[in-house]
Amino acid sequence: MTDSNDSDEAAVTPTPLSGDRPKETLAEDRLGFAGFAGALAQSIARMAPRDGMVLAVHGPWGSGKTSAVNMALDALANMEPPEARPIVARFNPWWFSEQENLTRAFFSEVSAALGPKVSSRVIEGLKNVARRAAGAKGLIGAGIGLIPGVGAFKDLAESGLEALGAAASDERSLDASRHELEQALRDEDKRILIVIDDVDRLPADEARQIFRLVKSVADLPNVIYLLVFDREIARRALNEAADPNGPEWLEKIVQASFDLPPAHRIDLQRLFLGKLEEIIGPSPPIQPGRWPDVFHRAVAPWLRTPRDTTRLANAIAVAWPVVADKVDLADFIAIETLRLMEPEVYDLVRHNASALTGLGEVREDQKAFAERLLAAAGEARRGDVRSSLELLFPRLERAWSNRSYDGGFMAGWDKVRRICSPRRFPSYFTFSLCDDVLADIELEEVVALLADPVAFGARIEAYRGHRRRGGGTKADLVLDEIIHDQTLIAPERRTQAARTLIQAGDHFLQETEARGFAMVPGLWRIWWGVEAALIAIKPAERVKVMCEAMATSPSLQTLAHIVSSLRTEHGRHGEDHAKPVANRLVGGNGLTKVETAFAARMMREAADGTLLSRPGLRSILFSWAGTADETVVRDWTAMMMDTDAGAVRLAQVVTSMAIGGALGSYTQIEIPRVDRKALAEIVDVDALVSRLDASRGRDPANDAVIDLFFKGLGARD
């Protein structure tokens, strides 16, 4: 190892990122799972269950459960004699999450995996049981053939399984079909191992469905089920069920459980150091006398699972080539560890250079800040966080341990590019998010607030006031994430998320929108966000959510645009824009219910006098006109023209401003526009013109609005 220095050249070896991919074979074992996997394989090989058997492998997320099971299957595949090897079928319900029927998907994939390895009687028996258990005539869904990693699935679906529809008319009961399958499995005298992985990644209702499924078919002869899940997550999922005895299912279903032995911390540390050597090279630019202390006190405590090592190694692989000649490697790895594992602490660090760097006096407010750093960490991790931060920032040693350094130390620390140097500190945050980007922790917080429409609206209001240097606001970033990341909102929370987005929709709107060729109107983007949430829930639930919102949501511009967008999908604003029936968010009856609810809301707003002062009134009125009798809106606008204030307000909202310029000039000017033909849908134009003419000269402020209206109307005439 060599000391770091200020050379402009750094030896950086390009390194591919390490995927969070489970290990497949015993030869790949680096964490001591081979013994466990071999023992599990031996146990399975010795089983000959006449009445079925359910086994389970337990372990926390990221602990390597899937790798251990893969190694056990590798051991089984190489076991001698060959007759000791069971036929293996794998089912990962995560691939099928949110499909209408997990039971159907389960039997389909098991049938596909077994294929020619068992008799046609077994395959037919599985089909018959599946047809009745799933409550469907066929096992083939449009998306099933697209499941990744199931190569034989599509061929089987196109051949053997397509006969299900024709066979669905017989009247045999589920019990009779089960009996036939049981007899076929006994006669087959071949053991079948069905591995069901990632149960703990499913939403609670789907996890319960998988456990019910296994419970219902657990006693099939010669069939061994191996379930792979986190016991505590599964218990929580079952606790949410209506049945108070739900958690006891685990004891009733699983005959034998195996807890994955935790990877030893020494093995995890060696795994990480091996990855680090691949990234940095065999002779890293590191201070050999300091690195062991930094590693064991500021990095190793957070390497708790194989996934932790992969995440940290990948973060370093991405960032190190960019900062290699600007930072101390040991400090950089330590600060990256905090960024990934203790993001709230990291966020405080990167925003408080003046309180952490240098060797100035430690005042009372700085001591208070030091305690804030610890409070930001999880309670169980505060000791490790303190130890890490003291290594990185000697100034904190003065606050916590009353240990001090004289000024001569800082020159040496600056030379080797330590993070405690005020001059070097910014280099460690080259990849940090600036204030006008949404940090992961902020995104998690705002997504959690979707459960509370009032709190969510307040947060969006605050973000709307934060204008970004690149244009738009932080509120736009929230909307972008919701539109484009379908995994952001958990399936069980999407209905409430849709309600909240409609409730808070108008909070995303700016009083004055930026205009230009590439600008997307704010209401369009709000609709895309609402649509993304609604698509994830059932059609009947969509209609219910929207009808409720029409009655209660304060975001009237959002409501009006939702109605207009739904009408466009159905071709009500021109057939060219209509979507195919299958792609519409709601059916015809659903649209009618939403329109009726919106029309009722508009009548209420018109009656209580609040409508006239609403922002975005022009688009609201046109949406109302599309859902009500053609005279209703014109009657209301006629009533508003009884006063100068009402007439001027109508003139104001129907006058839009376009960007234009004189011929041969690059100067852009705003030009008023009033579309007389469109305006006639909501107001008697001639009556409005007469009323405005009569009110001229009474109020200079009103005259300015009236002049713009007439100028815009003349431009259209």
Secondary structure, DSSP 4 states (H G I P E B T S, - for coil): -B-----S------------PPP-SGGG--SS-HHHHHHHHHHHHH---TT-EEEEEE--TTSSHHHHHHHHHHHHHT-SSGGGSPEEEEE-GGGGTT-S-HHHHHHHHHHHHHGGGS-HHHHHHHHHHHHHHTT-S-S--TTGGG-TT-HHHHHHHHTTGGGHHHHTT----HHHHHHHHHHHHHHHT--EEEEE--GGGS-HHHHHHHHHHHHHHTT-TTEEEEEEE-HHHHHHHHHTSSSTTGGGHHHHH-SEEEEPPPPPHHHHHHHHHHHHHHHH-SS-B--TTTHHHHIIIIIGGG--SHHHHHHHHHHHHHHHHHHTTTS-HHHHHHHHHHHHH-HHHHHHHHT-HHHHSS-----HHHHHHHHHHHHTS-GGGHHHHHHHHHHH-HHHHHHHT-----THHHHHHHHTT-TTSTTTGGGGGTTSPPTTS--HHHHHHHHHGGG-HHHHHHHHHHHHT-B-TTSSBHHHHHHHHHHH-TTSS-GGGHHHHHHHHHHHGGGG--SS---STTPPPHHHHHHHHHHHHHHTS-HHHHHHHHHHHHHH-S-HHHHHHHHHHHHHHTTTT-GGGPPPGGG-SS-HHHHHHHHHHHHHHHHHHHHHT-GGG-TTHHHHHHHHHHHS-HHHHHHHHHHHTTSHHHHHHHHHHH-EEEEE--TT----EEEEE--HHHHTTTS-HHHHHHHHHHHTTS-HHHHHHHHHHHHHHHHH-
